Amino acid sequence: MNTIKKLHPPLNETDIRSLRAGEEVLITGIIYTARDMAHKRLCESIEAGEKLPFELTGAIIYFLGPTPARPGRVIGAAGPTTSSRMDKFSPKLIAAGLKAMLGKGYRNQQVIEAMKKYGAVHLSALGGAGALLSKHIVSSEIIAYEDLGTEAIRKLEVIDFPAIVAYDSAGQTVYKEK
């Protein structure tokens, strides 16, 4: 029987190096959302030596642009964005301490090499299940780049948020070779 691993960010080297491609995880704690433009701004801040809007070391970034929340809900549909859209930014963020990314789909070789070098993983959430995934989010607060609308960086508190290790820190993956 496959054991589901529990992750509680911020993550450390031991957390990351123990994960294997194909393992199921449940995330409980604080994660952050960011998509293309937010990633670009984070990388520009790193290059400029500026303080980031959240502590990147040990963090999980969820590639998400949620829909507006319905009355009585903290967030709307919260399904993952295609991960490859962040590939040009991810190596810089991984080198700066990011330990896990959460999205859907393939990552390029530069991202895989950065995950191996710095000890990071890519987690995959079920695409098309945004309404279901939103039920695992108990709070949502915009913390940066509000001008980006749904793509602003949010601090989310999640409970038992389900994902699969799509790429582990050894470079192994659940995806078949292209």
BAMI-584227 format. One line per field, with one value per residue (C-alpha): residue number from 1; residue in three letters; x, y, z. Coordinates in pm, 1 decimal, m for minus. Each point is the difference from the previous one (the first is absolute). Example, Ala and Ser with C-alpha at 12.3 -4.5 7.8 and 13.67 -1.06 7.14 Angstrom:
2
lumdo: [1  2]
fiba: [ALA  SER]
x: [1230.0  137.0]
y: [m450.0  344.0]
z: [780.0  m66.0]
end
This chain:
178
lumdo: [1  2  3  4  5  6  7  8  9  10  11  12  13  14  15  16  17  18  19  20  21  22  23  24  25  26  27  28  29  30  31  32  33  34  35  36  37  38  39  40  41  42  43  44  45  46  47  48  49  50  51  52  53  54  55  56  57  58  59  60  61  62  63  64  65  66  67  68  69  70  71  72  73  74  75  76  77  78  79  80  81  82  83  84  85  86  87  88  89  90  91  92  93  94  95  96  97  98  99  100  101  102  103  104  105  106  107  108  109  110  111  112  113  114  115  116  117  118  119  120  121  122  123  124  125  126  127  128  129  130  131  132  133  134  135  136  137  138  139  140  141  142  143  144  145  146  147  148  149  150  151  152  153  154  155  156  157  158  159  160  161  162  163  164  165  166  167  168  169  170  171  172  173  174  175  176  177  178]
fiba: [MET  ASN  THR  ILE  LYS  LYS  LEU  HIS  PRO  PRO  LEU  ASN  GLU  THR  ASP  ILE  ARG  SER  LEU  ARG  ALA  GLY  GLU  GLU  VAL  LEU  ILE  THR  GLY  ILE  ILE  TYR  THR  ALA  ARG  ASP  MET  ALA  HIS  LYS  ARG  LEU  CYS  GLU  SER  ILE  GLU  ALA  GLY  GLU  LYS  LEU  PRO  PHE  GLU  LEU  THR  GLY  ALA  ILE  ILE  TYR  PHE  LEU  GLY  PRO  THR  PRO  ALA  ARG  PRO  GLY  ARG  VAL  ILE  GLY  ALA  ALA  GLY  PRO  THR  THR  SER  SER  ARG  MET  ASP  LYS  PHE  SER  PRO  LYS  LEU  ILE  ALA  ALA  GLY  LEU  LYS  ALA  MET  LEU  GLY  LYS  GLY  TYR  ARG  ASN  GLN  GLN  VAL  ILE  GLU  ALA  MET  LYS  LYS  TYR  GLY  ALA  VAL  HIS  LEU  SER  ALA  LEU  GLY  GLY  ALA  GLY  ALA  LEU  LEU  SER  LYS  HIS  ILE  VAL  SER  SER  GLU  ILE  ILE  ALA  TYR  GLU  ASP  LEU  GLY  THR  GLU  ALA  ILE  ARG  LYS  LEU  GLU  VAL  ILE  ASP  PHE  PRO  ALA  ILE  VAL  ALA  TYR  ASP  SER  ALA  GLY  GLN  THR  VAL  TYR  LYS  GLU  LYS]
x: [0.0  129.1  55.1  m100.9  266.4  m91.5  179.0  3.8  168.8  249.6  173.3  357.2  262.6  m107.2  m363.8  97.6  264.0  m240.8  m262.3  m13.7  m171.6  m347.3  m52.5  m320.3  24.9  m238.2  109.8  m108.1  121.8  85.5  63.7  23.4  m154.7  183.8  m34.7  200.0  6.6  46.7  289.9  155.6  m25.2  141.2  300.5  50.3  m3.7  260.0  223.5  m36.9  77.8  m342.2  m196.2  m260.8  m364.0  32.5  275.7  102.0  219.0  m193.5  m310.9  m249.3  m126.2  m329.8  m37.4  m350.5  m224.5  m325.5  m346.2  m182.9  m136.6  m370.1  m183.8  105.1  316.8  361.9  95.2  m153.1  106.7  367.2  130.6  365.6  146.7  224.1  341.5  215.9  m109.5  220.1  304.3  204.6  m36.9  7.3  379.0  69.9  m266.6  124.5  356.4  m138.1  m157.1  m331.9  m52.4  m319.6  m212.6  m358.6  m164.0  m76.2  203.4  358.4  307.2  299.1  352.3  129.0  m265.1  75.4  373.1  m70.2  m221.9  279.8  271.2  m187.1  m237.7  m349.5  m303.0  m286.8  m340.7  m299.1  m361.6  m293.1  m85.1  m369.5  m80.7  27.1  m330.1  98.2  351.5  m137.5  m165.6  347.5  72.7  m112.7  136.9  120.0  166.5  158.1  350.1  164.6  m55.7  m370.4  6.6  29.2  m358.2  m55.8  374.3  97.5  205.5  m222.8  85.9  m218.7  m56.2  m75.5  m103.9  74.7  42.9  52.7  285.0  235.3  378.5  35.4  378.8  218.2  332.3  189.2  m161.0  m234.3  m349.3  m341.4  m20.7  109.5  280.9  m119.8]
y: [0.0  342.5  233.5  362.5  240.5  311.1  324.2  304.4  303.4  151.0  m308.8  m101.6  m209.1  m319.1  50.2  47.2  m272.2  m258.8  52.4  m229.5  49.5  m149.1  38.4  159.0  292.2  206.9  356.9  178.1  350.3  316.2  m1.6  290.5  54.8  146.1  m17.8  140.9  372.8  m51.4  m237.8  264.4  261.6  m236.6  m70.3  371.7  62.0  m273.1  149.5  347.2  m131.6  109.3  m160.9  m246.0  21.7  m337.0  m227.3  m213.7  m240.0  m322.5  136.7  m164.5  209.9  m108.3  99.8  136.8  283.7  m75.1  103.1  251.5  m140.6  m66.0  134.9  m189.8  m142.5  111.5  m63.1  m101.0  m294.5  m65.4  m233.1  m8.3  191.5  m165.3  m15.6  41.1  364.6  60.2  m193.0  308.8  132.6  m313.0  m68.0  345.6  m48.2  m351.7  132.5  264.3  m264.2  m108.7  m366.8  m98.6  110.3  m111.7  0.9  m236.8  m140.5  m30.7  201.1  70.1  m132.7  324.0  m23.1  m369.8  74.3  282.5  m234.1  m258.2  255.5  191.6  m266.7  85.9  m185.1  63.2  m109.3  m51.1  72.7  m132.4  235.1  66.6  m51.5  362.2  m1.1  m315.5  126.5  329.7  m191.7  m64.8  375.4  152.3  352.7  220.9  339.6  210.1  92.0  146.8  131.7  71.8  178.5  m344.2  m84.1  m375.0  m47.8  197.1  m192.1  m152.0  m158.0  m308.1  m217.9  m353.7  m317.1  m339.9  147.7  m302.5  m25.8  m250.3  29.9  48.7  64.9  m86.6  152.2  m280.9  97.0  m297.0  63.6  m157.4  121.1  m217.2  131.6  226.7]
z: [0.0  m98.3  295.9  m48.0  125.7  194.4  m83.8  228.9  m155.4  34.4  m134.6  72.4  m176.7  180.6  m104.7  m363.5  m33.5  148.5  m271.5  m304.5  m334.6  11.5  374.7  120.1  241.7  210.3  70.7  316.8  78.2  m191.3  m375.1  m243.5  m341.9  m297.5  m374.7  m292.0  77.3  374.2  m74.5  m223.9  275.7  263.1  m223.3  m67.0  376.9  56.1  m273.2  155.3  350.2  125.4  279.2  m125.3  113.8  180.2  123.6  m296.8  196.8  47.4  m170.9  m232.1  m291.7  m153.2  m365.4  42.3  m108.0  184.1  m106.0  221.6  324.9  23.5  306.6  312.0  m163.2  51.2  m364.3  m330.5  m212.6  70.3  m268.6  m108.1  m293.8  m259.0  165.7  m310.8  m14.7  307.7  m130.2  m89.9  356.8  216.3  1.4  149.3  268.6  81.6  35.2  240.6  228.5  m150.7  94.2  m181.4  m289.6  m51.5  m341.8  m283.9  m286.4  m112.2  108.8  m223.2  49.1  159.9  270.7  57.4  32.2  249.0  205.8  8.8  84.3  271.8  133.2  m117.8  m134.6  m234.6  122.4  m224.5  88.9  m196.7  m284.8  m53.2  367.4  115.4  189.4  187.7  76.9  133.3  283.9  144.7  20.0  330.7  m43.5  m284.3  25.4  m275.8  119.2  m312.9  m351.9  45.6  m336.7  m164.2  97.4  23.2  m57.2  312.9  253.6  265.6  330.3  33.8  301.5  m114.2  180.3  m152.8  m348.0  m228.9  m251.1  m159.6  m22.4  m376.6  6.2  296.6  105.6  m178.0  m331.7  m17.6  m135.7  m34.2  m359.2  m289.4  m215.4  m279.2]
end
